[in-house]
Amino acid sequence: MLKLALLGDPVSHSLSPRLHTAALRAAGVDGSYVARRTDAAGMEAAVADLRRGGLDGANVTMPHKALASRLVDVVGPEADRAASVNTLIVSDGVVIGESTDVEAIRRAWDGLPDGAVLLLGAGGAAAAAMVALEGRPLMVAARRPEAAAALITRTGVEATVARWGEPIDGAVVVNATPLGMHARHLPDRLLESAGGLFDMPYGPVPTPAVEHAAGLGIPVVEGIEMLLHQAALSFELWTGVTPSLSAMREAVARDHSPGSNL
Protein backbone atom coordinates (compact mmCIF):
# COMPACT_ATOMS: atom_id res chain seq x y z
CA MET A 1 0.00 0.00 0.00
CA LEU A 2 1.35 3.40 -1.05
CA LYS A 3 1.75 5.75 1.92
CA LEU A 4 1.62 9.47 1.03
CA ALA A 5 1.35 12.59 3.15
CA LEU A 6 1.11 16.37 3.16
CA LEU A 7 3.59 18.10 5.49
CA GLY A 8 3.12 21.67 6.70
CA ASP A 9 1.48 23.96 9.22
CA PRO A 10 -1.41 24.65 8.89
CA VAL A 11 -2.75 21.70 6.86
CA SER A 12 -6.32 21.29 8.13
CA HIS A 13 -7.58 23.55 5.32
CA SER A 14 -5.85 21.66 2.53
CA LEU A 15 -7.67 20.01 -0.36
CA SER A 16 -4.66 17.80 -1.16
CA PRO A 17 -5.96 14.71 0.72
CA ARG A 18 -9.23 14.92 -1.17
CA LEU A 19 -7.48 15.42 -4.52
CA HIS A 20 -5.04 12.56 -4.07
CA THR A 21 -7.59 10.15 -2.61
CA ALA A 22 -9.71 10.71 -5.72
CA ALA A 23 -6.67 10.22 -7.96
CA LEU A 24 -5.70 6.97 -6.20
CA ARG A 25 -9.22 5.57 -6.54
CA ALA A 26 -9.57 6.57 -10.19
CA ALA A 27 -6.20 5.03 -11.05
CA GLY A 28 -6.90 1.84 -9.10
CA VAL A 29 -3.82 2.36 -6.92
CA ASP A 30 -3.93 0.97 -3.38
CA GLY A 31 -2.79 3.84 -1.20
CA SER A 32 -3.57 6.56 1.30
CA TYR A 33 -2.81 10.28 1.54
CA VAL A 34 -3.05 12.08 4.87
CA ALA A 35 -2.31 15.60 6.12
CA ARG A 36 0.29 15.88 8.88
CA ARG A 37 0.64 19.10 10.82
CA THR A 38 4.41 19.31 10.97
CA ASP A 39 6.96 21.64 12.55
CA ALA A 40 10.64 21.89 11.54
CA ALA A 41 11.64 18.92 13.70
CA GLY A 42 8.75 16.97 12.23
CA MET A 43 10.07 17.70 8.73
CA GLU A 44 13.40 16.11 9.63
CA ALA A 45 11.55 13.10 11.04
CA ALA A 46 9.40 12.81 7.89
CA VAL A 47 12.46 12.83 5.61
CA ALA A 48 14.01 10.10 7.79
CA ASP A 49 10.72 8.19 7.50
CA LEU A 50 10.97 8.38 3.71
CA ARG A 51 14.53 7.03 3.78
CA ARG A 52 13.53 3.97 5.79
CA GLY A 53 10.31 3.29 3.87
CA GLY A 54 7.75 4.52 6.38
CA LEU A 55 6.48 6.93 3.71
CA ASP A 56 6.53 6.50 -0.07
CA GLY A 57 6.15 10.17 -0.95
CA ALA A 58 5.01 13.51 0.37
CA ASN A 59 3.95 17.02 -0.52
CA VAL A 60 5.32 20.01 1.38
CA THR A 61 3.39 23.20 1.98
CA MET A 62 4.00 26.41 3.88
CA PRO A 63 6.13 27.18 5.76
CA HIS A 64 8.54 24.31 4.99
CA LYS A 65 9.28 24.44 1.24
CA ALA A 66 12.68 26.10 1.72
CA LEU A 67 13.53 23.80 4.64
CA ALA A 68 12.62 20.76 2.53
CA SER A 69 15.12 21.84 -0.14
CA ARG A 70 17.86 21.66 2.52
CA LEU A 71 16.81 18.34 4.06
CA VAL A 72 16.60 16.14 0.96
CA ASP A 73 19.50 14.20 -0.55
CA VAL A 74 18.98 15.38 -4.13
CA VAL A 75 17.20 18.51 -5.39
CA GLY A 76 15.70 18.71 -8.88
CA PRO A 77 17.00 21.54 -11.11
CA GLU A 78 13.92 23.78 -10.98
CA ALA A 79 13.44 23.19 -7.26
CA ASP A 80 17.12 24.01 -6.77
CA ARG A 81 16.78 27.34 -8.58
CA ALA A 82 13.74 28.25 -6.54
CA ALA A 83 15.23 26.86 -3.30
CA SER A 84 11.70 25.53 -2.83
CA VAL A 85 10.54 21.90 -2.71
CA ASN A 86 6.89 20.85 -2.64
CA THR A 87 7.23 17.16 -3.59
CA LEU A 88 9.35 14.48 -1.91
CA ILE A 89 10.12 11.26 -3.77
CA VAL A 90 12.15 8.32 -2.50
CA SER A 91 14.26 5.98 -4.66
CA ASP A 92 16.35 3.23 -3.04
CA GLY A 93 16.45 5.17 0.20
CA VAL A 94 17.47 8.44 -1.48
CA VAL A 95 15.05 11.33 -0.92
CA ILE A 96 14.60 13.59 -3.95
CA GLY A 97 13.03 17.04 -3.76
CA GLU A 98 11.13 18.48 -6.71
CA SER A 99 8.92 21.52 -7.33
CA THR A 100 5.77 20.68 -9.24
CA ASP A 101 4.64 24.26 -8.50
CA VAL A 102 6.84 25.52 -11.34
CA GLU A 103 5.26 23.42 -14.08
CA ALA A 104 1.79 23.80 -12.52
CA ILE A 105 2.03 27.58 -12.94
CA ARG A 106 2.94 27.14 -16.61
CA ARG A 107 0.03 24.76 -17.21
CA ALA A 108 -2.52 26.85 -15.31
CA TRP A 109 -1.47 30.05 -17.12
CA ASP A 110 -3.69 29.24 -20.11
CA GLY A 111 -5.80 32.24 -21.13
CA LEU A 112 -3.63 34.89 -19.49
CA PRO A 113 -1.55 37.36 -21.56
CA ASP A 114 2.07 36.58 -22.36
CA GLY A 115 3.48 40.01 -21.48
CA ALA A 116 4.70 41.69 -18.31
CA VAL A 117 4.12 40.21 -14.84
CA LEU A 118 3.84 41.90 -11.45
CA LEU A 119 4.65 39.22 -8.87
CA LEU A 120 3.49 39.77 -5.29
CA GLY A 121 5.44 37.95 -2.58
CA ALA A 122 8.93 36.67 -1.84
CA GLY A 123 8.40 33.16 -0.46
CA GLY A 124 8.52 29.67 -1.95
CA ALA A 125 5.46 30.12 -4.18
CA ALA A 126 6.86 33.40 -5.51
CA ALA A 127 10.18 31.68 -6.21
CA ALA A 128 8.41 28.98 -8.21
CA ALA A 129 6.58 31.66 -10.17
CA MET A 130 9.88 33.41 -10.94
CA VAL A 131 11.33 30.24 -12.45
CA ALA A 132 8.09 29.34 -14.28
CA LEU A 133 7.73 32.79 -15.87
CA GLU A 134 11.38 33.46 -16.69
CA GLY A 135 11.85 35.33 -19.94
CA ARG A 136 8.90 37.68 -19.43
CA PRO A 137 9.32 41.23 -18.14
CA LEU A 138 9.09 40.52 -14.40
CA MET A 139 8.59 42.96 -11.54
CA VAL A 140 8.57 41.72 -7.94
CA ALA A 141 6.83 43.51 -5.07
CA ALA A 142 6.99 42.55 -1.40
CA ARG A 143 6.23 44.45 1.77
CA ARG A 144 9.97 44.46 2.41
CA PRO A 145 11.82 45.52 -0.77
CA GLU A 146 14.96 43.73 0.43
CA ALA A 147 13.00 40.44 0.40
CA ALA A 148 12.02 41.02 -3.23
CA ALA A 149 15.64 41.78 -4.11
CA ALA A 150 16.80 38.64 -2.31
CA LEU A 151 14.28 36.54 -4.26
CA ILE A 152 15.66 37.86 -7.56
CA THR A 153 19.20 37.07 -6.46
CA ARG A 154 18.27 33.61 -5.17
CA THR A 155 16.52 32.46 -8.34
CA GLY A 156 18.88 34.15 -10.80
CA VAL A 157 15.87 35.26 -12.86
CA GLU A 158 16.08 38.67 -14.51
CA ALA A 159 13.56 40.96 -12.79
CA THR A 160 13.22 44.35 -11.12
CA VAL A 161 11.92 45.34 -7.69
CA ALA A 162 8.59 47.20 -7.72
CA ARG A 163 7.01 49.21 -4.93
CA TRP A 164 4.44 47.34 -2.86
CA GLY A 165 0.93 48.36 -3.86
CA GLU A 166 1.97 50.27 -6.98
CA PRO A 167 -0.01 49.26 -10.13
CA ILE A 168 1.82 48.35 -13.35
CA ASP A 169 -0.20 49.11 -16.48
CA GLY A 170 -0.97 45.98 -18.51
CA ALA A 171 0.93 43.55 -16.27
CA VAL A 172 -0.61 40.28 -15.10
CA VAL A 173 -0.70 40.33 -11.29
CA VAL A 174 0.51 37.05 -9.78
CA ASN A 175 -0.54 36.89 -6.14
CA ALA A 176 1.90 34.55 -4.37
CA THR A 177 1.00 35.88 -0.91
CA PRO A 178 -1.62 34.67 1.59
CA LEU A 179 -3.76 37.74 0.77
CA GLY A 180 -7.11 36.35 -0.33
CA MET A 181 -7.36 33.75 2.39
CA HIS A 182 -10.09 34.61 4.91
CA ALA A 183 -11.37 37.43 2.63
CA ARG A 184 -8.20 39.51 2.88
CA HIS A 185 -7.77 42.05 0.07
CA LEU A 186 -4.92 42.97 -2.26
CA PRO A 187 -3.71 46.61 -2.14
CA ASP A 188 -6.19 49.14 -3.50
CA ARG A 189 -6.11 49.96 -7.25
CA LEU A 190 -3.68 47.16 -8.05
CA LEU A 191 -6.00 45.43 -10.54
CA GLU A 192 -7.64 48.42 -12.25
CA SER A 193 -4.93 48.66 -14.91
CA ALA A 194 -3.78 45.02 -14.81
CA GLY A 195 -3.75 42.71 -17.81
CA GLY A 196 -4.98 39.76 -15.75
CA LEU A 197 -4.78 37.97 -12.40
CA PHE A 198 -3.18 34.67 -11.33
CA ASP A 199 -4.39 34.28 -7.73
CA MET A 200 -2.72 31.42 -5.83
CA PRO A 201 -4.92 31.36 -2.68
CA TYR A 202 -8.22 29.49 -2.96
CA GLY A 203 -11.37 29.18 -0.91
CA PRO A 204 -14.98 27.97 -0.85
CA VAL A 205 -15.96 31.14 -2.71
CA PRO A 206 -13.89 33.31 -5.05
CA THR A 207 -11.31 35.45 -3.25
CA PRO A 208 -11.89 39.21 -3.14
CA ALA A 209 -9.20 39.65 -5.79
CA VAL A 210 -10.86 37.14 -8.14
CA GLU A 211 -14.24 38.83 -7.69
CA HIS A 212 -12.72 42.25 -8.31
CA ALA A 213 -10.86 41.07 -11.43
CA ALA A 214 -13.99 39.43 -12.79
CA GLY A 215 -15.88 42.67 -12.25
CA LEU A 216 -13.21 44.52 -14.18
CA GLY A 217 -13.49 42.04 -17.05
CA ILE A 218 -9.85 40.96 -17.01
CA PRO A 219 -8.79 37.29 -17.41
CA VAL A 220 -8.37 35.34 -14.18
CA VAL A 221 -6.79 32.04 -13.10
CA GLU A 222 -7.88 30.92 -9.64
CA GLY A 223 -5.63 29.12 -7.17
CA ILE A 224 -7.54 25.85 -7.44
CA GLU A 225 -6.25 25.45 -11.02
CA MET A 226 -2.63 25.63 -9.86
CA LEU A 227 -3.40 23.22 -7.01
CA LEU A 228 -4.93 20.68 -9.41
CA HIS A 229 -1.95 20.74 -11.75
CA GLN A 230 0.72 20.56 -9.06
CA ALA A 231 -1.15 17.69 -7.39
CA ALA A 232 -1.43 15.80 -10.68
CA LEU A 233 2.28 16.25 -11.37
CA SER A 234 3.22 15.04 -7.88
CA PHE A 235 0.96 12.00 -8.27
CA GLU A 236 2.65 11.08 -11.54
CA LEU A 237 6.12 11.35 -9.96
CA TRP A 238 5.11 8.98 -7.14
CA THR A 239 3.16 6.41 -9.16
CA GLY A 240 4.22 6.69 -12.80
CA VAL A 241 0.50 7.03 -13.58
CA THR A 242 -1.13 10.07 -15.17
CA PRO A 243 -4.08 10.80 -12.86
CA SER A 244 -7.60 11.71 -13.88
CA LEU A 245 -7.87 15.49 -13.67
CA SER A 246 -11.64 15.20 -14.05
CA ALA A 247 -11.87 12.90 -11.01
CA MET A 248 -9.69 15.26 -9.00
CA ARG A 249 -11.67 18.29 -10.09
CA GLU A 250 -14.95 16.59 -9.17
CA ALA A 251 -13.56 15.75 -5.72
CA VAL A 252 -13.03 19.42 -4.88
CA ALA A 253 -16.03 20.85 -6.72
CA ARG A 254 -18.48 19.64 -4.08
CA ASP A 255 -17.08 21.69 -1.20
CA HIS A 256 -13.78 23.10 -0.06
CA SER A 257 -12.26 25.17 2.69
CA PRO A 258 -9.97 28.21 2.49
CA GLY A 259 -6.47 27.29 1.48
CA SER A 260 -3.31 28.32 -0.24
CA ASN A 261 -0.75 27.00 -2.69
CA LEU A 262 1.92 28.75 -0.68
C-alpha positions as a printed NumPy array, in Angstrom:
array([[  0.   ,   0.   ,   0.   ],
       [  1.353,   3.4  ,  -1.047],
       [  1.75 ,   5.754,   1.919],
       [  1.621,   9.469,   1.027],
       [  1.347,  12.592,   3.149],
       [  1.105,  16.371,   3.161],
       [  3.595,  18.101,   5.49 ],
       [  3.118,  21.669,   6.702],
       [  1.477,  23.957,   9.219],
       [ -1.407,  24.645,   8.889],
       [ -2.751,  21.704,   6.86 ],
       [ -6.316,  21.292,   8.128],
       [ -7.575,  23.547,   5.316],
       [ -5.85 ,  21.657,   2.529],
       [ -7.666,  20.009,  -0.362],
       [ -4.665,  17.803,  -1.162],
       [ -5.957,  14.711,   0.72 ],
       [ -9.234,  14.923,  -1.17 ],
       [ -7.485,  15.421,  -4.516],
       [ -5.041,  12.557,  -4.072],
       [ -7.592,  10.155,  -2.606],
       [ -9.707,  10.707,  -5.716],
       [ -6.667,  10.218,  -7.957],
       [ -5.695,   6.972,  -6.197],
       [ -9.216,   5.568,  -6.543],
       [ -9.572,   6.574, -10.194],
       [ -6.196,   5.027, -11.047],
       [ -6.902,   1.837,  -9.097],
       [ -3.823,   2.362,  -6.916],
       [ -3.931,   0.974,  -3.377],
       [ -2.789,   3.842,  -1.201],
       [ -3.573,   6.563,   1.3  ],
       [ -2.812,  10.275,   1.544],
       [ -3.05 ,  12.077,   4.875],
       [ -2.312,  15.597,   6.116],
       [  0.294,  15.885,   8.876],
       [  0.643,  19.105,  10.819],
       [  4.411,  19.314,  10.968],
       [  6.956,  21.644,  12.549],
       [ 10.638,  21.891,  11.538],
       [ 11.642,  18.921,  13.698],
       [  8.746,  16.97 ,  12.229],
       [ 10.071,  17.699,   8.729],
       [ 13.402,  16.112,   9.634],
       [ 11.546,  13.099,  11.036],
       [  9.405,  12.805,   7.889],
       [ 12.462,  12.83 ,   5.606],
       [ 14.01 ,  10.097,   7.788],
       [ 10.72 ,   8.187,   7.497],
       [ 10.97 ,   8.383,   3.709],
       [ 14.532,   7.031,   3.777],
       [ 13.528,   3.968,   5.787],
       [ 10.308,   3.287,   3.871],
       [  7.751,   4.518,   6.384],
       [  6.485,   6.932,   3.709],
       [  6.526,   6.499,  -0.067],
       [  6.155,  10.175,  -0.952],
       [  5.005,  13.515,   0.368],
       [  3.953,  17.019,  -0.516],
       [  5.325,  20.01 ,   1.384],
       [  3.386,  23.203,   1.98 ],
       [  4.003,  26.414,   3.882],
       [  6.131,  27.183,   5.758],
       [  8.535,  24.31 ,   4.987],
       [  9.285,  24.44 ,   1.243],
       [ 12.675,  26.099,   1.715],
       [ 13.533,  23.8  ,   4.637],
       [ 12.625,  20.761,   2.534],
       [ 15.119,  21.84 ,  -0.136],
       [ 17.855,  21.662,   2.516],
       [ 16.81 ,  18.344,   4.063],
       [ 16.6  ,  16.143,   0.962],
       [ 19.5  ,  14.197,  -0.547],
       [ 18.979,  15.382,  -4.133],
       [ 17.203,  18.508,  -5.39 ],
       [ 15.705,  18.71 ,  -8.884],
       [ 17.005,  21.536, -11.106],
       [ 13.923,  23.778, -10.978],
       [ 13.437,  23.194,  -7.256],
       [ 17.118,  24.013,  -6.77 ],
       [ 16.783,  27.342,  -8.577],
       [ 13.737,  28.249,  -6.542],
       [ 15.229,  26.86 ,  -3.298],
       [ 11.704,  25.527,  -2.828],
       [ 10.538,  21.902,  -2.711],
       [  6.892,  20.847,  -2.641],
       [  7.225,  17.163,  -3.587],
       [  9.351,  14.478,  -1.915],
       [ 10.123,  11.264,  -3.77 ],
       [ 12.145,   8.316,  -2.503],
       [ 14.261,   5.984,  -4.659],
       [ 16.352,   3.234,  -3.04 ],
       [ 16.454,   5.17 ,   0.202],
       [ 17.466,   8.439,  -1.478],
       [ 15.052,  11.333,  -0.921],
       [ 14.605,  13.593,  -3.949],
       [ 13.034,  17.038,  -3.759],
       [ 11.127,  18.478,  -6.713],
       [  8.924,  21.517,  -7.334],
       [  5.77 ,  20.679,  -9.242],
       [  4.644,  24.259,  -8.497],
       [  6.84 ,  25.52 , -11.343],
       [  5.256,  23.42 , -14.077],
       [  1.795,  23.801, -12.519],
       [  2.028,  27.579, -12.944],
       [  2.941,  27.141, -16.612],
       [  0.028,  24.76 , -17.21 ],
       [ -2.517,  26.847, -15.309],
       [ -1.472,  30.053, -17.12 ],
       [ -3.686,  29.237, -20.112],
       [ -5.8  ,  32.237, -21.131],
       [ -3.628,  34.894, -19.493],
       [ -1.55 ,  37.364, -21.556],
       [  2.068,  36.577, -22.359],
       [  3.482,  40.013, -21.478],
       [  4.698,  41.69 , -18.313],
       [  4.12 ,  40.214, -14.838],
       [  3.836,  41.901, -11.448],
       [  4.647,  39.222,  -8.873],
       [  3.49 ,  39.767,  -5.295],
       [  5.441,  37.952,  -2.582],
       [  8.927,  36.672,  -1.84 ],
       [  8.397,  33.162,  -0.456],
       [  8.515,  29.671,  -1.949],
       [  5.46 ,  30.121,  -4.179],
       [  6.858,  33.397,  -5.509],
       [ 10.185,  31.683,  -6.214],
       [  8.41 ,  28.976,  -8.207],
       [  6.583,  31.665, -10.174],
       [  9.883,  33.412, -10.938],
       [ 11.329,  30.24 , -12.448],
       [  8.093,  29.343, -14.275],
       [  7.73 ,  32.793, -15.87 ],
       [ 11.377,  33.455, -16.688],
       [ 11.845,  35.329, -19.939],
       [  8.904,  37.675, -19.434],
       [  9.316,  41.234, -18.14 ],
       [  9.092,  40.519, -14.402],
       [  8.586,  42.957, -11.539],
       [  8.567,  41.724,  -7.938],
       [  6.834,  43.51 ,  -5.07 ],
       [  6.994,  42.552,  -1.401],
       [  6.233,  44.455,   1.772],
       [  9.972,  44.457,   2.411],
       [ 11.821,  45.515,  -0.77 ],
       [ 14.956,  43.728,   0.432],
       [ 13.   ,  40.439,   0.402],
       [ 12.015,  41.017,  -3.229],
       [ 15.644,  41.781,  -4.113],
       [ 16.802,  38.635,  -2.31 ],
       [ 14.276,  36.543,  -4.258],
       [ 15.658,  37.857,  -7.555],
       [ 19.204,  37.066,  -6.459],
       [ 18.274,  33.606,  -5.167],
       [ 16.525,  32.463,  -8.34 ],
       [ 18.875,  34.148, -10.805],
       [ 15.865,  35.26 , -12.865],
       [ 16.075,  38.669, -14.509],
       [ 13.562,  40.964, -12.787],
       [ 13.224,  44.351, -11.117],
       [ 11.916,  45.337,  -7.687],
       [  8.589,  47.197,  -7.719],
       [  7.009,  49.206,  -4.933],
       [  4.441,  47.336,  -2.864],
       [  0.928,  48.364,  -3.858],
       [  1.965,  50.266,  -6.984],
       [ -0.015,  49.258, -10.128],
       [  1.823,  48.353, -13.347],
       [ -0.196,  49.105, -16.476],
       [ -0.968,  45.979, -18.51 ],
       [  0.933,  43.552, -16.269],
       [ -0.608,  40.285, -15.097],
       [ -0.701,  40.332, -11.294],
       [  0.506,  37.054,  -9.78 ],
       [ -0.536,  36.887,  -6.14 ],
       [  1.904,  34.551,  -4.365],
       [  1.003,  35.883,  -0.907],
       [ -1.62 ,  34.666,   1.594],
       [ -3.758,  37.736,   0.77 ],
       [ -7.108,  36.353,  -0.329],
       [ -7.359,  33.746,   2.395],
       [-10.094,  34.609,   4.906],
       [-11.368,  37.43 ,   2.632],
       [ -8.199,  39.514,   2.879],
       [ -7.767,  42.049,   0.068],
       [ -4.919,  42.975,  -2.263],
       [ -3.705,  46.606,  -2.139],
       [ -6.188,  49.14 ,  -3.504],
       [ -6.115,  49.963,  -7.245],
       [ -3.682,  47.155,  -8.053],
       [ -5.999,  45.431, -10.544],
       [ -7.637,  48.423, -12.254],
       [ -4.932,  48.662, -14.912],
       [ -3.775,  45.022, -14.814],
       [ -3.753,  42.707, -17.811],
       [ -4.983,  39.757, -15.753],
       [ -4.784,  37.967, -12.397],
       [ -3.184,  34.675, -11.325],
       [ -4.392,  34.275,  -7.733],
       [ -2.724,  31.417,  -5.829],
       [ -4.925,  31.355,  -2.685],
       [ -8.222,  29.491,  -2.964],
       [-11.372,  29.183,  -0.906],
       [-14.985,  27.969,  -0.847],
       [-15.958,  31.139,  -2.707],
       [-13.888,  33.308,  -5.052],
       [-11.312,  35.45 ,  -3.253],
       [-11.895,  39.205,  -3.139],
       [ -9.199,  39.651,  -5.791],
       [-10.864,  37.14 ,  -8.14 ],
       [-14.244,  38.826,  -7.689],
       [-12.719,  42.245,  -8.31 ],
       [-10.855,  41.074, -11.426],
       [-13.994,  39.427, -12.793],
       [-15.883,  42.671, -12.249],
       [-13.215,  44.524, -14.181],
       [-13.49 ,  42.038, -17.055],
       [ -9.85 ,  40.965, -17.009],
       [ -8.785,  37.295, -17.41 ],
       [ -8.37 ,  35.336, -14.184],
       [ -6.786,  32.038, -13.104],
       [ -7.884,  30.921,  -9.635],
       [ -5.635,  29.119,  -7.168],
       [ -7.538,  25.848,  -7.44 ],
       [ -6.248,  25.453, -11.017],
       [ -2.634,  25.627,  -9.861],
       [ -3.402,  23.218,  -7.014],
       [ -4.928,  20.679,  -9.41 ],
       [ -1.951,  20.743, -11.75 ],
       [  0.724,  20.564,  -9.056],
       [ -1.146,  17.694,  -7.391],
       [ -1.427,  15.796, -10.676],
       [  2.283,  16.248, -11.374],
       [  3.217,  15.039,  -7.881],
       [  0.963,  11.999,  -8.273],
       [  2.654,  11.085, -11.538],
       [  6.117,  11.347,  -9.958],
       [  5.108,   8.975,  -7.14 ],
       [  3.161,   6.411,  -9.165],
       [  4.224,   6.69 , -12.797],
       [  0.503,   7.026, -13.578],
       [ -1.127,  10.073, -15.167],
       [ -4.079,  10.804, -12.864],
       [ -7.597,  11.706, -13.882],
       [ -7.873,  15.494, -13.665],
       [-11.637,  15.198, -14.048],
       [-11.873,  12.899, -11.005],
       [ -9.687,  15.256,  -9.   ],
       [-11.673,  18.295, -10.092],
       [-14.947,  16.586,  -9.171],
       [-13.563,  15.75 ,  -5.716],
       [-13.033,  19.421,  -4.881],
       [-16.034,  20.851,  -6.72 ],
       [-18.479,  19.641,  -4.08 ],
       [-17.084,  21.694,  -1.204],
       [-13.782,  23.097,  -0.064],
       [-12.259,  25.173,   2.688],
       [ -9.975,  28.21 ,   2.492],
       [ -6.468,  27.291,   1.483],
       [ -3.306,  28.324,  -0.243],
       [ -0.753,  26.997,  -2.692],
       [  1.925,  28.753,  -0.682]])
